[in-house]
Amino acid sequence: MIELMLSGFFFWFIIVTNIASNRFGYQTFSDLDAEAQLQKINADPKRFKTGSVLIVIEHVSLVCLALTLFAAFNSYSIVLAAVWTVSRTIEGLIQIYYKKSYWGLLGIAKKYSKTSGSEKMALKDSALSILRTKNTVFTFAQVLFSVGTVAYSVLFATSTTGVPDIIGWLGIVAGSIYGLGSAIKLVKSNVKVVWGIGGLLILFFEAVLGGWLLFSPLIG
């Protein structure tokens, strides 16, 4: 029961920390206007730090979620459990790893405000490279996210886990659309329609699933 409730908690906690990080200026997909980004960071470095810390907490929670879901449901299918645990753990870890480069924008922004000429241009190019890498890494991570989401959704839809079948089927649809959208964005970064629709479905799915996992043990 504790594994179910922890999984539900992490689903909701991830949503909350993600929204909170955006409130503090973190962008899921960073604007590639490097100059504007550096000026924004330098104008309020504390806000940048807060948003960055919150999103790292979110990434750590992704790994924790993968592990608690494994603990709760691996007995129903060790293969599917391994798929979602590996994919979602890698998703979280690669994003944590590359955030150290993103954090480097803080130092670049400080230097950028005090330099001029060719050095200023070099700093701008470095910032642009970091922002592009961040967007690419995130998009790739979301493909892994979709694989993991579909894996445990298939389990919920086809096994007697106690999770309502309708939630499992919702996850299969949402994860598949979101994964397709993420794959399209890896090839054509400006095509966001499918990804956006999938993202909304994923948000609804995770909120519903998180609520069920968190509260059903108390009700039942």
N, C-alpha and C positions, 0 to 999 in steps of 0.2 A: 504493500500500500504506500509506503514512504517513497518508493521509486516513482510511482504514478504521480503523486502529489509534487514531488520535486521536478518531474518533467513538465507538469502543468505550470508550475511556478516559473521555470526557465523560459517557457514559451512566452509568457506574459512579460517577464522581466526583460527579455530580448527586445520585444516590441517597445516597451517603455524607454529603455536606454537608447534605442535607435532614434526614437522621436526626440528624446532629450538632447542627444548629440546634435541633431539637426537644428534644434532651437538655439544651440550655442555656436552655430555657424558651420558645423561640419556638413559637407555636401556628399551625398551618396555617389553621384557623378560630379566630379569637380569641373567647374567652369575652366576652360583652358586659356582664359585671358590671364596669363601669368602675372603681368604687371598689376592688374587690379587685385588679384589674390594676395600678392605680396604687400600691397598697400593696406589691404584690409587686415591682414595678420599683424602688421606693424602698428596699426592704429589701436588694436585691442588684443595684445598677445595673451592676456589672461583668458579671454573668451576662446581663443584658438586652443589653448592648453586644455581647458575644460571640455570642449567638444571632442578633442582627440582622446583624452582619458576615458570619456564616456563610451566612445566607440570601441576602444580596446577592451573595456569591461564587457561590452556586448559580444565581442569576438571570443573572449574567454568563456562567456556563458554558452556560446554555440558548442564548444567542446564539451562543457559540462552536460548540456542537453543530450548530445550524442551518447554519452556514457550512461546517463540515467535512463534513457530510452532502451539502451542495450540491456541494462540490468532488469528493466521491467518486462521486456518482451522477447528476449533472445530464446526463451524456451519454446516459442511457437515456430520459429524458423531461424536457425543459426546463420543460414546463408544470407537472408534478407537483413538480419541484424548486423552481420559483418559489413554488408554493403553500405548501410546507412551510417554505421559508426566510422568506418574508414573515410567515406566521402565527406561527411560533415565535420569530422575532426580535421582533415586536411584543409577543408574550406576555412575553418577558424584559424588554424595555425599559419597558413600562408598569408592571411590578412594581418595577423598579429606581426609576423616577420616583416612585412613590407611597410608597416606603420612607422618603423624606425626611420625610414627614408622620408616619409611624410612629415614626421616630427622635425626633420632637418630644415623644413621650410621656415621654421621659427628663426633659426640663425641666418638663413639666406635673406629673410625679410629685413632683419636688423642691419645687415651689411648693405643691402640694396638701397636703404634710405640714406646711406652715408657715402655712396660712391657715385661715379659718373663715367661717361664714355664707354670704352670697350669692356671694362670690368663690370659695369652695370649691365651691359648686354649679356655677358657671360653668366652672371647670376640669374638673369631672367631666363636664359636658355636652360640652366640647371633646374630652375623651378618648374618650367614647362615639362621637362623630361620626367620629373617626379610626379607631376599631376597626370601625365599620360600613362605612366606605369601604374599608378594607383587605379585609374579607371579600367585599365586592361586586366589587372589582377582581380579587381572586384568582379568584373564580368565573367572571367574564368571561374572564380570561386562560386558564382551563382549557378553555373552549370553543375558543379559538384553538389551544391545545395539542392538542386532539382532532382538529381539522382538519388540523394538521401531521402528527400521528401517523398518521392514516388515509391521508394523501397518500403518505408514504414506504412505508407498509405495502402499499398497492395496487401500488406499483412493485415491491416485493420479491416479491409474490405473482404478478405477471403478467409480469415481465421476467426475463431471464437475467442477473441481477446477481451471482449466486453465492450470495446469501443464500437459505437453504432456504425453499421456498414455505410450509411450515407456520408459520414465524416470521412471514411476511407476513400470513397469514390470522389468526394469533393477534392481531397488531397491529390488523387491521381490526375484529375483534370487540371487543377491549379498548377501542380508541379510540372506537368507536361507542357502546358502553355508557357509557363515561366521559363522552363528550360529551353524551349524553342526560341523564345524571345531573346534569351541570353546568348544562345548560339548565333542567332542572326546578328546581334550587336557585336560579337567578336569579329564578324566579317565586315559588317557595315555599321560603324559606330553611331551613325546619325539616324538609324532606323530603330525607333523606340516604342512604336505602337503596341506590338505584340507583348513586349517586355512589360509595358505599363499595365496592360490588361491583366497579364499574369500576376503582376505584383499586387494588384488589388485583390485578386482571388486568393493569393497566398496569405495576405494580411487577414482576410476574413476566415480562411481555413485555420490558421494558427491561433487566432483569437478564440474560435469555437473549440478547437481541439484542446488548447491550453485550459480553457474553462472546464471542459469535461474531465480532463485528467486531474485537475486540482480539486474539484468539488465532488465528483461522483463517489470517491471512497467515503466521504463524509455522509453523503445522502444514503448510499447503499449500505 
